[in-house]
Amino acid sequence: MNGPHDLGGFQGFGPVRPEPNEPYFHAEWERRALGVVLSAGAMGHWTIDESRHARECIPPASYLSASYYEIWIRALEVLLERHGFASREEMDRGVKLQDGTEPKRVLKADMVPAVLAKGGPCDRPVSAPAAFKPGDRVRTRNMNPTGHNRLPRYAKGKVGVIEAVQGGFVFPDSNAHGGGEQPEWVYTVVFTAPELWGEGADPRQTVSIDAWESYLERL
């Protein structure tokens, strides 16, 4: 979907200013927010793609005025209510008013190191052969879906060249909405700066993205 999270190439937001020696957390509540979000996700009732889409659906004014971990917490509230763990009233008041959904599993403290080390691999086998190979020229689809989508807005409807075939991976567009993993081939596609940004862009510069097969059309 097009939303406030997809700002690549947008003007008016000022330069990106990396923070020297940036700490992992700027406040103690951010550390706790990360732990709460990861623990809730470990219950097994939503996918990482659904959680990303919940963040994307935050209204633009709220999204753009929130910090990184504020966005995480606001999306978590949506997921907890959607899956029956807590009502809006319970979260607003900070008290339990009724029994909610029972989690499929509970992440205990002694389990955290192993769970974090394992991560969440999303590579999967794909039954069909890859449709493209390195060197093929392709055009990305110019689409504006209402659901989750991982094709950057600035790269829609653009011509690029396949640089590498990365393998098969869970298709986020379906996985975010309960449609299953439906794995597809993923390709690294290289675009010239003028193709993406138009006249005046440095022709020596390129941008690479990883794109699922159904995002691409053969030229």
mmCIF file of the C-alpha atoms, coordinates in Angstrom:
data_MODEL
# 
_entry.id   MODEL 
# 
loop_
_atom_site.group_PDB 
_atom_site.id 
_atom_site.type_symbol 
_atom_site.label_atom_id 
_atom_site.label_alt_id 
_atom_site.label_comp_id 
_atom_site.label_asym_id 
_atom_site.label_entity_id 
_atom_site.label_seq_id 
_atom_site.pdbx_PDB_ins_code 
_atom_site.Cartn_x 
_atom_site.Cartn_y 
_atom_site.Cartn_z 
_atom_site.occupancy 
_atom_site.B_iso_or_equiv 
_atom_site.pdbx_formal_charge 
_atom_site.auth_seq_id 
_atom_site.auth_comp_id 
_atom_site.auth_asym_id 
_atom_site.auth_atom_id 
_atom_site.pdbx_PDB_model_num 
ATOM 1   C CA . MET A 1 1   ? 0.000   0.000   0.000   1.00 0.00 ? 1   MET A CA 1 
ATOM 2   C CA . ASN A 1 2   ? 1.038   3.607   -0.367  1.00 0.00 ? 2   ASN A CA 1 
ATOM 3   C CA . GLY A 1 3   ? 1.400   5.180   3.037   1.00 0.00 ? 3   GLY A CA 1 
ATOM 4   C CA . PRO A 1 4   ? 3.508   7.325   5.349   1.00 0.00 ? 4   PRO A CA 1 
ATOM 5   C CA . HIS A 1 5   ? 6.062   4.530   5.772   1.00 0.00 ? 5   HIS A CA 1 
ATOM 6   C CA . ASP A 1 6   ? 7.050   4.624   2.082   1.00 0.00 ? 6   ASP A CA 1 
ATOM 7   C CA . LEU A 1 7   ? 9.025   7.869   1.810   1.00 0.00 ? 7   LEU A CA 1 
ATOM 8   C CA . GLY A 1 8   ? 11.864  6.884   -0.501  1.00 0.00 ? 8   GLY A CA 1 
ATOM 9   C CA . GLY A 1 9   ? 12.569  9.751   -2.904  1.00 0.00 ? 9   GLY A CA 1 
ATOM 10  C CA . PHE A 1 10  ? 10.115  12.148  -1.278  1.00 0.00 ? 10  PHE A CA 1 
ATOM 11  C CA . GLN A 1 11  ? 11.250  15.735  -0.855  1.00 0.00 ? 11  GLN A CA 1 
ATOM 12  C CA . GLY A 1 12  ? 10.500  18.116  1.980   1.00 0.00 ? 12  GLY A CA 1 
ATOM 13  C CA . PHE A 1 13  ? 11.627  15.962  4.905   1.00 0.00 ? 13  PHE A CA 1 
ATOM 14  C CA . GLY A 1 14  ? 15.163  17.332  5.065   1.00 0.00 ? 14  GLY A CA 1 
ATOM 15  C CA . PRO A 1 15  ? 18.444  15.413  4.904   1.00 0.00 ? 15  PRO A CA 1 
ATOM 16  C CA . VAL A 1 16  ? 19.088  12.155  6.718   1.00 0.00 ? 16  VAL A CA 1 
ATOM 17  C CA . ARG A 1 17  ? 21.404  12.969  9.620   1.00 0.00 ? 17  ARG A CA 1 
ATOM 18  C CA . PRO A 1 18  ? 22.971  9.840   11.145  1.00 0.00 ? 18  PRO A CA 1 
ATOM 19  C CA . GLU A 1 19  ? 23.546  10.137  14.876  1.00 0.00 ? 19  GLU A CA 1 
ATOM 20  C CA . PRO A 1 20  ? 27.218  9.509   15.781  1.00 0.00 ? 20  PRO A CA 1 
ATOM 21  C CA . ASN A 1 21  ? 27.577  6.630   18.241  1.00 0.00 ? 21  ASN A CA 1 
ATOM 22  C CA . GLU A 1 22  ? 23.816  6.215   18.311  1.00 0.00 ? 22  GLU A CA 1 
ATOM 23  C CA . PRO A 1 23  ? 22.684  4.077   21.277  1.00 0.00 ? 23  PRO A CA 1 
ATOM 24  C CA . TYR A 1 24  ? 20.373  1.101   20.785  1.00 0.00 ? 24  TYR A CA 1 
ATOM 25  C CA . PHE A 1 25  ? 17.747  2.880   22.890  1.00 0.00 ? 25  PHE A CA 1 
ATOM 26  C CA . HIS A 1 26  ? 17.245  6.541   23.717  1.00 0.00 ? 26  HIS A CA 1 
ATOM 27  C CA . ALA A 1 27  ? 15.064  5.852   26.739  1.00 0.00 ? 27  ALA A CA 1 
ATOM 28  C CA . GLU A 1 28  ? 14.335  2.908   29.010  1.00 0.00 ? 28  GLU A CA 1 
ATOM 29  C CA . TRP A 1 29  ? 10.757  2.615   27.733  1.00 0.00 ? 29  TRP A CA 1 
ATOM 30  C CA . GLU A 1 30  ? 12.092  1.889   24.246  1.00 0.00 ? 30  GLU A CA 1 
ATOM 31  C CA . ARG A 1 31  ? 13.979  -1.142  25.567  1.00 0.00 ? 31  ARG A CA 1 
ATOM 32  C CA . ARG A 1 32  ? 10.767  -2.357  27.184  1.00 0.00 ? 32  ARG A CA 1 
ATOM 33  C CA . ALA A 1 33  ? 8.756   -1.660  24.030  1.00 0.00 ? 33  ALA A CA 1 
ATOM 34  C CA . LEU A 1 34  ? 11.042  -3.876  21.987  1.00 0.00 ? 34  LEU A CA 1 
ATOM 35  C CA . GLY A 1 35  ? 10.707  -6.679  24.526  1.00 0.00 ? 35  GLY A CA 1 
ATOM 36  C CA . VAL A 1 36  ? 6.921   -6.412  24.656  1.00 0.00 ? 36  VAL A CA 1 
ATOM 37  C CA . VAL A 1 37  ? 6.541   -6.431  20.867  1.00 0.00 ? 37  VAL A CA 1 
ATOM 38  C CA . LEU A 1 38  ? 8.853   -9.424  20.402  1.00 0.00 ? 38  LEU A CA 1 
ATOM 39  C CA . SER A 1 39  ? 7.200   -11.337 23.246  1.00 0.00 ? 39  SER A CA 1 
ATOM 40  C CA . ALA A 1 40  ? 3.742   -10.668 21.814  1.00 0.00 ? 40  ALA A CA 1 
ATOM 41  C CA . GLY A 1 41  ? 4.840   -11.764 18.350  1.00 0.00 ? 41  GLY A CA 1 
ATOM 42  C CA . ALA A 1 42  ? 6.235   -14.987 19.824  1.00 0.00 ? 42  ALA A CA 1 
ATOM 43  C CA . MET A 1 43  ? 2.708   -15.948 20.908  1.00 0.00 ? 43  MET A CA 1 
ATOM 44  C CA . GLY A 1 44  ? 2.223   -17.064 17.306  1.00 0.00 ? 44  GLY A CA 1 
ATOM 45  C CA . HIS A 1 45  ? -1.035  -15.348 16.368  1.00 0.00 ? 45  HIS A CA 1 
ATOM 46  C CA . TRP A 1 46  ? 0.240   -13.037 13.615  1.00 0.00 ? 46  TRP A CA 1 
ATOM 47  C CA . THR A 1 47  ? 3.069   -12.954 11.106  1.00 0.00 ? 47  THR A CA 1 
ATOM 48  C CA . ILE A 1 48  ? 5.797   -10.365 10.753  1.00 0.00 ? 48  ILE A CA 1 
ATOM 49  C CA . ASP A 1 49  ? 4.062   -9.240  7.557   1.00 0.00 ? 49  ASP A CA 1 
ATOM 50  C CA . GLU A 1 50  ? 0.782   -8.615  9.387   1.00 0.00 ? 50  GLU A CA 1 
ATOM 51  C CA . SER A 1 51  ? 2.663   -6.638  12.028  1.00 0.00 ? 51  SER A CA 1 
ATOM 52  C CA . ARG A 1 52  ? 4.338   -4.517  9.344   1.00 0.00 ? 52  ARG A CA 1 
ATOM 53  C CA . HIS A 1 53  ? 0.993   -3.831  7.725   1.00 0.00 ? 53  HIS A CA 1 
ATOM 54  C CA . ALA A 1 54  ? -0.439  -2.774  11.086  1.00 0.00 ? 54  ALA A CA 1 
ATOM 55  C CA . ARG A 1 55  ? 2.291   -0.128  11.295  1.00 0.00 ? 55  ARG A CA 1 
ATOM 56  C CA . GLU A 1 56  ? 1.648   1.006   7.729   1.00 0.00 ? 56  GLU A CA 1 
ATOM 57  C CA . CYS A 1 57  ? -2.045  1.536   8.519   1.00 0.00 ? 57  CYS A CA 1 
ATOM 58  C CA . ILE A 1 58  ? -1.371  4.083   11.271  1.00 0.00 ? 58  ILE A CA 1 
ATOM 59  C CA . PRO A 1 59  ? -2.877  7.405   10.050  1.00 0.00 ? 59  PRO A CA 1 
ATOM 60  C CA . PRO A 1 60  ? -0.194  9.572   8.399   1.00 0.00 ? 60  PRO A CA 1 
ATOM 61  C CA . ALA A 1 61  ? -0.358  12.418  10.931  1.00 0.00 ? 61  ALA A CA 1 
ATOM 62  C CA . SER A 1 62  ? 0.122   9.971   13.814  1.00 0.00 ? 62  SER A CA 1 
ATOM 63  C CA . TYR A 1 63  ? 2.787   7.965   11.997  1.00 0.00 ? 63  TYR A CA 1 
ATOM 64  C CA . LEU A 1 64  ? 4.935   10.918  10.973  1.00 0.00 ? 64  LEU A CA 1 
ATOM 65  C CA . SER A 1 65  ? 4.776   12.521  14.422  1.00 0.00 ? 65  SER A CA 1 
ATOM 66  C CA . ALA A 1 66  ? 5.710   9.310   16.264  1.00 0.00 ? 66  ALA A CA 1 
ATOM 67  C CA . SER A 1 67  ? 9.119   7.933   17.119  1.00 0.00 ? 67  SER A CA 1 
ATOM 68  C CA . TYR A 1 68  ? 10.262  4.503   15.940  1.00 0.00 ? 68  TYR A CA 1 
ATOM 69  C CA . TYR A 1 69  ? 9.162   2.581   19.009  1.00 0.00 ? 69  TYR A CA 1 
ATOM 70  C CA . GLU A 1 70  ? 5.971   4.584   19.359  1.00 0.00 ? 70  GLU A CA 1 
ATOM 71  C CA . ILE A 1 71  ? 5.001   3.228   15.953  1.00 0.00 ? 71  ILE A CA 1 
ATOM 72  C CA . TRP A 1 72  ? 5.773   -0.308  17.130  1.00 0.00 ? 72  TRP A CA 1 
ATOM 73  C CA . ILE A 1 73  ? 3.598   0.046   20.234  1.00 0.00 ? 73  ILE A CA 1 
ATOM 74  C CA . ARG A 1 74  ? 0.671   1.642   18.394  1.00 0.00 ? 74  ARG A CA 1 
ATOM 75  C CA . ALA A 1 75  ? 0.667   -1.209  15.876  1.00 0.00 ? 75  ALA A CA 1 
ATOM 76  C CA . LEU A 1 76  ? 0.900   -3.773  18.674  1.00 0.00 ? 76  LEU A CA 1 
ATOM 77  C CA . GLU A 1 77  ? -2.234  -2.309  20.255  1.00 0.00 ? 77  GLU A CA 1 
ATOM 78  C CA . VAL A 1 78  ? -4.060  -2.889  16.960  1.00 0.00 ? 78  VAL A CA 1 
ATOM 79  C CA . LEU A 1 79  ? -2.863  -6.504  16.804  1.00 0.00 ? 79  LEU A CA 1 
ATOM 80  C CA . LEU A 1 80  ? -3.753  -7.269  20.421  1.00 0.00 ? 80  LEU A CA 1 
ATOM 81  C CA . GLU A 1 81  ? -7.273  -5.972  19.900  1.00 0.00 ? 81  GLU A CA 1 
ATOM 82  C CA . ARG A 1 82  ? -7.685  -7.642  16.503  1.00 0.00 ? 82  ARG A CA 1 
ATOM 83  C CA . HIS A 1 83  ? -6.711  -11.054 17.857  1.00 0.00 ? 83  HIS A CA 1 
ATOM 84  C CA . GLY A 1 84  ? -8.764  -10.781 21.017  1.00 0.00 ? 84  GLY A CA 1 
ATOM 85  C CA . PHE A 1 85  ? -6.046  -10.394 23.635  1.00 0.00 ? 85  PHE A CA 1 
ATOM 86  C CA . ALA A 1 86  ? -7.216  -7.045  24.972  1.00 0.00 ? 86  ALA A CA 1 
ATOM 87  C CA . SER A 1 87  ? -9.963  -4.543  24.225  1.00 0.00 ? 87  SER A CA 1 
ATOM 88  C CA . ARG A 1 88  ? -9.355  -0.882  23.489  1.00 0.00 ? 88  ARG A CA 1 
ATOM 89  C CA . GLU A 1 89  ? -10.880 -0.011  26.854  1.00 0.00 ? 89  GLU A CA 1 
ATOM 90  C CA . GLU A 1 90  ? -8.569  -2.417  28.673  1.00 0.00 ? 90  GLU A CA 1 
ATOM 91  C CA . MET A 1 91  ? -5.488  -0.937  27.040  1.00 0.00 ? 91  MET A CA 1 
ATOM 92  C CA . ASP A 1 92  ? -6.638  2.632   27.706  1.00 0.00 ? 92  ASP A CA 1 
ATOM 93  C CA . ARG A 1 93  ? -7.346  1.883   31.376  1.00 0.00 ? 93  ARG A CA 1 
ATOM 94  C CA . GLY A 1 94  ? -4.440  -0.519  31.897  1.00 0.00 ? 94  GLY A CA 1 
ATOM 95  C CA . VAL A 1 95  ? -6.640  -3.145  33.602  1.00 0.00 ? 95  VAL A CA 1 
ATOM 96  C CA . LYS A 1 96  ? -8.022  -6.536  32.610  1.00 0.00 ? 96  LYS A CA 1 
ATOM 97  C CA . LEU A 1 97  ? -11.816 -6.512  32.270  1.00 0.00 ? 97  LEU A CA 1 
ATOM 98  C CA . GLN A 1 98  ? -12.401 -9.960  30.750  1.00 0.00 ? 98  GLN A CA 1 
ATOM 99  C CA . ASP A 1 99  ? -10.587 -13.087 29.657  1.00 0.00 ? 99  ASP A CA 1 
ATOM 100 C CA . GLY A 1 100 ? -8.924  -12.773 26.286  1.00 0.00 ? 100 GLY A CA 1 
ATOM 101 C CA . THR A 1 101 ? -7.366  -15.106 23.738  1.00 0.00 ? 101 THR A CA 1 
ATOM 102 C CA . GLU A 1 102 ? -5.054  -17.781 25.119  1.00 0.00 ? 102 GLU A CA 1 
ATOM 103 C CA . PRO A 1 103 ? -1.602  -17.542 23.500  1.00 0.00 ? 103 PRO A CA 1 
ATOM 104 C CA . LYS A 1 104 ? -0.359  -20.490 21.475  1.00 0.00 ? 104 LYS A CA 1 
ATOM 105 C CA . ARG A 1 105 ? 2.973   -20.225 23.286  1.00 0.00 ? 105 ARG A CA 1 
ATOM 106 C CA . VAL A 1 106 ? 4.639   -18.005 25.865  1.00 0.00 ? 106 VAL A CA 1 
ATOM 107 C CA . LEU A 1 107 ? 8.197   -16.705 25.528  1.00 0.00 ? 107 LEU A CA 1 
ATOM 108 C CA . LYS A 1 108 ? 9.964   -17.231 28.868  1.00 0.00 ? 108 LYS A CA 1 
ATOM 109 C CA . ALA A 1 109 ? 13.101  -15.333 29.875  1.00 0.00 ? 109 ALA A CA 1 
ATOM 110 C CA . ASP A 1 110 ? 15.361  -18.377 29.601  1.00 0.00 ? 110 ASP A CA 1 
ATOM 111 C CA . MET A 1 111 ? 14.133  -18.980 26.031  1.00 0.00 ? 111 MET A CA 1 
ATOM 112 C CA . VAL A 1 112 ? 15.021  -15.519 24.695  1.00 0.00 ? 112 VAL A CA 1 
ATOM 113 C CA . PRO A 1 113 ? 18.688  -16.098 23.664  1.00 0.00 ? 113 PRO A CA 1 
ATOM 114 C CA . ALA A 1 114 ? 17.850  -19.186 21.606  1.00 0.00 ? 114 ALA A CA 1 
ATOM 115 C CA . VAL A 1 115 ? 14.779  -17.602 20.005  1.00 0.00 ? 115 VAL A CA 1 
ATOM 116 C CA . LEU A 1 116 ? 16.700  -14.462 19.021  1.00 0.00 ? 116 LEU A CA 1 
ATOM 117 C CA . ALA A 1 117 ? 19.599  -16.529 17.693  1.00 0.00 ? 117 ALA A CA 1 
ATOM 118 C CA . LYS A 1 118 ? 17.218  -18.576 15.546  1.00 0.00 ? 118 LYS A CA 1 
ATOM 119 C CA . GLY A 1 119 ? 15.565  -15.493 14.082  1.00 0.00 ? 119 GLY A CA 1 
ATOM 120 C CA . GLY A 1 120 ? 12.684  -15.842 11.642  1.00 0.00 ? 120 GLY A CA 1 
ATOM 121 C CA . PRO A 1 121 ? 13.991  -17.293 8.381   1.00 0.00 ? 121 PRO A CA 1 
ATOM 122 C CA . CYS A 1 122 ? 11.567  -16.664 5.509   1.00 0.00 ? 122 CYS A CA 1 
ATOM 123 C CA . ASP A 1 123 ? 13.357  -18.503 2.685   1.00 0.00 ? 123 ASP A CA 1 
ATOM 124 C CA . ARG A 1 124 ? 11.194  -21.259 1.199   1.00 0.00 ? 124 ARG A CA 1 
ATOM 125 C CA . PRO A 1 125 ? 11.366  -23.666 -1.742  1.00 0.00 ? 125 PRO A CA 1 
ATOM 126 C CA . VAL A 1 126 ? 9.459   -22.675 -4.889  1.00 0.00 ? 126 VAL A CA 1 
ATOM 127 C CA . SER A 1 127 ? 8.049   -25.403 -7.123  1.00 0.00 ? 127 SER A CA 1 
ATOM 128 C CA . ALA A 1 128 ? 8.161   -23.447 -10.399 1.00 0.00 ? 128 ALA A CA 1 
ATOM 129 C CA . PRO A 1 129 ? 11.449  -22.473 -12.065 1.00 0.00 ? 129 PRO A CA 1 
ATOM 130 C CA . ALA A 1 130 ? 12.602  -18.862 -11.848 1.00 0.00 ? 130 ALA A CA 1 
ATOM 131 C CA . ALA A 1 131 ? 11.061  -16.740 -14.601 1.00 0.00 ? 131 ALA A CA 1 
ATOM 132 C CA . PHE A 1 132 ? 14.081  -14.419 -14.898 1.00 0.00 ? 132 PHE A CA 1 
ATOM 133 C CA . LYS A 1 133 ? 17.853  -14.712 -14.946 1.00 0.00 ? 133 LYS A CA 1 
ATOM 134 C CA . PRO A 1 134 ? 20.718  -12.240 -14.436 1.00 0.00 ? 134 PRO A CA 1 
ATOM 135 C CA . GLY A 1 135 ? 20.926  -9.788  -17.305 1.00 0.00 ? 135 GLY A CA 1 
ATOM 136 C CA . ASP A 1 136 ? 17.206  -9.794  -18.124 1.00 0.00 ? 136 ASP A CA 1 
ATOM 137 C CA . ARG A 1 137 ? 15.561  -6.390  -18.522 1.00 0.00 ? 137 ARG A CA 1 
ATOM 138 C CA . VAL A 1 138 ? 12.332  -6.046  -16.583 1.00 0.00 ? 138 VAL A CA 1 
ATOM 139 C CA . ARG A 1 139 ? 9.766   -3.446  -15.679 1.00 0.00 ? 139 ARG A CA 1 
ATOM 140 C CA . THR A 1 140 ? 8.229   -3.261  -12.223 1.00 0.00 ? 140 THR A CA 1 
ATOM 141 C CA . ARG A 1 141 ? 4.449   -3.226  -12.118 1.00 0.00 ? 141 ARG A CA 1 
ATOM 142 C CA . ASN A 1 142 ? 2.816   0.154   -11.595 1.00 0.00 ? 142 ASN A CA 1 
ATOM 143 C CA . MET A 1 143 ? 0.360   -0.966  -8.937  1.00 0.00 ? 143 MET A CA 1 
ATOM 144 C CA . ASN A 1 144 ? -1.339  0.689   -5.993  1.00 0.00 ? 144 ASN A CA 1 
ATOM 145 C CA . PRO A 1 145 ? -2.658  -2.129  -3.788  1.00 0.00 ? 145 PRO A CA 1 
ATOM 146 C CA . THR A 1 146 ? -4.705  -1.443  -0.681  1.00 0.00 ? 146 THR A CA 1 
ATOM 147 C CA . GLY A 1 147 ? -2.952  -4.231  1.238   1.00 0.00 ? 147 GLY A CA 1 
ATOM 148 C CA . HIS A 1 148 ? 0.624   -4.909  2.280   1.00 0.00 ? 148 HIS A CA 1 
ATOM 149 C CA . ASN A 1 149 ? 3.239   -4.587  -0.446  1.00 0.00 ? 149 ASN A CA 1 
ATOM 150 C CA . ARG A 1 150 ? 7.042   -4.513  -0.442  1.00 0.00 ? 150 ARG A CA 1 
ATOM 151 C CA . LEU A 1 151 ? 7.710   -2.758  -3.750  1.00 0.00 ? 151 LEU A CA 1 
ATOM 152 C CA . PRO A 1 152 ? 8.921   0.802   -3.003  1.00 0.00 ? 152 PRO A CA 1 
ATOM 153 C CA . ARG A 1 153 ? 6.711   3.505   -4.452  1.00 0.00 ? 153 ARG A CA 1 
ATOM 154 C CA . TYR A 1 154 ? 9.658   5.208   -6.181  1.00 0.00 ? 154 TYR A CA 1 
ATOM 155 C CA . ALA A 1 155 ? 10.456  1.990   -8.076  1.00 0.00 ? 155 ALA A CA 1 
ATOM 156 C CA . LYS A 1 156 ? 6.982   1.287   -9.512  1.00 0.00 ? 156 LYS A CA 1 
ATOM 157 C CA . GLY A 1 157 ? 6.681   1.275   -13.286 1.00 0.00 ? 157 GLY A CA 1 
ATOM 158 C CA . LYS A 1 158 ? 10.470  1.491   -13.742 1.00 0.00 ? 158 LYS A CA 1 
ATOM 159 C CA . VAL A 1 159 ? 12.842  -0.431  -16.015 1.00 0.00 ? 159 VAL A CA 1 
ATOM 160 C CA . GLY A 1 160 ? 15.790  -2.262  -14.482 1.00 0.00 ? 160 GLY A CA 1 
ATOM 161 C CA . VAL A 1 161 ? 18.096  -5.225  -14.975 1.00 0.00 ? 161 VAL A CA 1 
ATOM 162 C CA . ILE A 1 162 ? 18.121  -8.476  -13.009 1.00 0.00 ? 162 ILE A CA 1 
ATOM 163 C CA . GLU A 1 163 ? 21.439  -8.692  -11.171 1.00 0.00 ? 163 GLU A CA 1 
ATOM 164 C CA . ALA A 1 164 ? 20.889  -11.848 -9.098  1.00 0.00 ? 164 ALA A CA 1 
ATOM 165 C CA . VAL A 1 165 ? 18.364  -14.531 -8.255  1.00 0.00 ? 165 VAL A CA 1 
ATOM 166 C CA . GLN A 1 166 ? 18.190  -14.616 -4.457  1.00 0.00 ? 166 GLN A CA 1 
ATOM 167 C CA . GLY A 1 167 ? 15.994  -17.709 -4.037  1.00 0.00 ? 167 GLY A CA 1 
ATOM 168 C CA . GLY A 1 168 ? 12.455  -18.363 -2.875  1.00 0.00 ? 168 GLY A CA 1 
ATOM 169 C CA . PHE A 1 169 ? 10.896  -16.382 -0.037  1.00 0.00 ? 169 PHE A CA 1 
ATOM 170 C CA . VAL A 1 170 ? 7.525   -15.958 1.667   1.00 0.00 ? 170 VAL A CA 1 
ATOM 171 C CA . PHE A 1 171 ? 5.315   -13.602 -0.351  1.00 0.00 ? 171 PHE A CA 1 
ATOM 172 C CA . PRO A 1 172 ? 4.487   -10.783 2.107   1.00 0.00 ? 172 PRO A CA 1 
ATOM 173 C CA . ASP A 1 173 ? 1.476   -9.486  0.168   1.00 0.00 ? 173 ASP A CA 1 
ATOM 174 C CA . SER A 1 174 ? -0.490  -12.661 0.935   1.00 0.00 ? 174 SER A CA 1 
ATOM 175 C CA . ASN A 1 175 ? 1.136   -13.548 4.254   1.00 0.00 ? 175 ASN A CA 1 
ATOM 176 C CA . ALA A 1 176 ? 0.122   -10.208 5.788   1.00 0.00 ? 176 ALA A CA 1 
ATOM 177 C CA . HIS A 1 177 ? -3.568  -10.935 5.248   1.00 0.00 ? 177 HIS A CA 1 
ATOM 178 C CA . GLY A 1 178 ? -3.960  -14.578 6.214   1.00 0.00 ? 178 GLY A CA 1 
ATOM 179 C CA . GLY A 1 179 ? -3.463  -15.833 2.663   1.00 0.00 ? 179 GLY A CA 1 
ATOM 180 C CA . GLY A 1 180 ? -0.586  -18.139 3.501   1.00 0.00 ? 180 GLY A CA 1 
ATOM 181 C CA . GLU A 1 181 ? 3.087   -17.938 2.613   1.00 0.00 ? 181 GLU A CA 1 
ATOM 182 C CA . GLN A 1 182 ? 2.771   -18.538 -1.172  1.00 0.00 ? 182 GLN A CA 1 
ATOM 183 C CA . PRO A 1 183 ? 6.557   -18.301 -1.688  1.00 0.00 ? 183 PRO A CA 1 
ATOM 184 C CA . GLU A 1 184 ? 7.939   -16.676 -4.833  1.00 0.00 ? 184 GLU A CA 1 
ATOM 185 C CA . TRP A 1 185 ? 11.339  -16.122 -6.375  1.00 0.00 ? 185 TRP A CA 1 
ATOM 186 C CA . VAL A 1 186 ? 13.058  -12.921 -5.294  1.00 0.00 ? 186 VAL A CA 1 
ATOM 187 C CA . TYR A 1 187 ? 15.454  -11.006 -7.550  1.00 0.00 ? 187 TYR A CA 1 
ATOM 188 C CA . THR A 1 188 ? 17.915  -8.189  -7.066  1.00 0.00 ? 188 THR A CA 1 
ATOM 189 C CA . VAL A 1 189 ? 17.024  -5.567  -9.668  1.00 0.00 ? 189 VAL A CA 1 
ATOM 190 C CA . VAL A 1 190 ? 19.317  -2.644  -10.523 1.00 0.00 ? 190 VAL A CA 1 
ATOM 191 C CA . PHE A 1 191 ? 17.980  0.723   -11.720 1.00 0.00 ? 191 PHE A CA 1 
ATOM 192 C CA . THR A 1 192 ? 19.880  3.746   -12.968 1.00 0.00 ? 192 THR A CA 1 
ATOM 193 C CA . ALA A 1 193 ? 19.373  6.968   -11.063 1.00 0.00 ? 193 ALA A CA 1 
ATOM 194 C CA . PRO A 1 194 ? 17.870  8.773   -14.112 1.00 0.00 ? 194 PRO A CA 1 
ATOM 195 C CA . GLU A 1 195 ? 15.332  5.965   -14.516 1.00 0.00 ? 195 GLU A CA 1 
ATOM 196 C CA . LEU A 1 196 ? 14.156  6.479   -10.948 1.00 0.00 ? 196 LEU A CA 1 
ATOM 197 C CA . TRP A 1 197 ? 14.632  10.220  -10.446 1.00 0.00 ? 197 TRP A CA 1 
ATOM 198 C CA . GLY A 1 198 ? 14.460  11.632  -13.964 1.00 0.00 ? 198 GLY A CA 1 
ATOM 199 C CA . GLU A 1 199 ? 16.522  14.282  -15.699 1.00 0.00 ? 199 GLU A CA 1 
ATOM 200 C CA . GLY A 1 200 ? 19.365  15.716  -13.680 1.00 0.00 ? 200 GLY A CA 1 
ATOM 201 C CA . ALA A 1 201 ? 20.067  12.533  -11.730 1.00 0.00 ? 201 ALA A CA 1 
ATOM 202 C CA . ASP A 1 202 ? 23.668  11.325  -11.794 1.00 0.00 ? 202 ASP A CA 1 
ATOM 203 C CA . PRO A 1 203 ? 23.844  8.640   -14.537 1.00 0.00 ? 203 PRO A CA 1 
ATOM 204 C CA . ARG A 1 204 ? 26.752  6.987   -12.709 1.00 0.00 ? 204 ARG A CA 1 
ATOM 205 C CA . GLN A 1 205 ? 24.575  6.108   -9.734  1.00 0.00 ? 205 GLN A CA 1 
ATOM 206 C CA . THR A 1 206 ? 22.390  3.038   -9.412  1.00 0.00 ? 206 THR A CA 1 
ATOM 207 C CA . VAL A 1 207 ? 19.874  1.747   -6.890  1.00 0.00 ? 207 VAL A CA 1 
ATOM 208 C CA . SER A 1 208 ? 19.281  -1.957  -6.218  1.00 0.00 ? 208 SER A CA 1 
ATOM 209 C CA . ILE A 1 209 ? 16.130  -3.446  -4.707  1.00 0.00 ? 209 ILE A CA 1 
ATOM 210 C CA . ASP A 1 210 ? 15.002  -6.994  -3.990  1.00 0.00 ? 210 ASP A CA 1 
ATOM 211 C CA . ALA A 1 211 ? 11.689  -7.675  -5.732  1.00 0.00 ? 211 ALA A CA 1 
ATOM 212 C CA . TRP A 1 212 ? 9.325   -10.630 -5.708  1.00 0.00 ? 212 TRP A CA 1 
ATOM 213 C CA . GLU A 1 213 ? 8.637   -12.228 -9.079  1.00 0.00 ? 213 GLU A CA 1 
ATOM 214 C CA . SER A 1 214 ? 5.019   -11.074 -9.340  1.00 0.00 ? 214 SER A CA 1 
ATOM 215 C CA . TYR A 1 215 ? 6.215   -7.462  -9.053  1.00 0.00 ? 215 TYR A CA 1 
ATOM 216 C CA . LEU A 1 216 ? 8.079   -7.804  -12.365 1.00 0.00 ? 216 LEU A CA 1 
ATOM 217 C CA . GLU A 1 217 ? 7.181   -7.872  -16.045 1.00 0.00 ? 217 GLU A CA 1 
ATOM 218 C CA . ARG A 1 218 ? 9.461   -9.050  -18.847 1.00 0.00 ? 218 ARG A CA 1 
ATOM 219 C CA . LEU A 1 219 ? 10.464  -6.540  -21.518 1.00 0.00 ? 219 LEU A CA 1 
# 
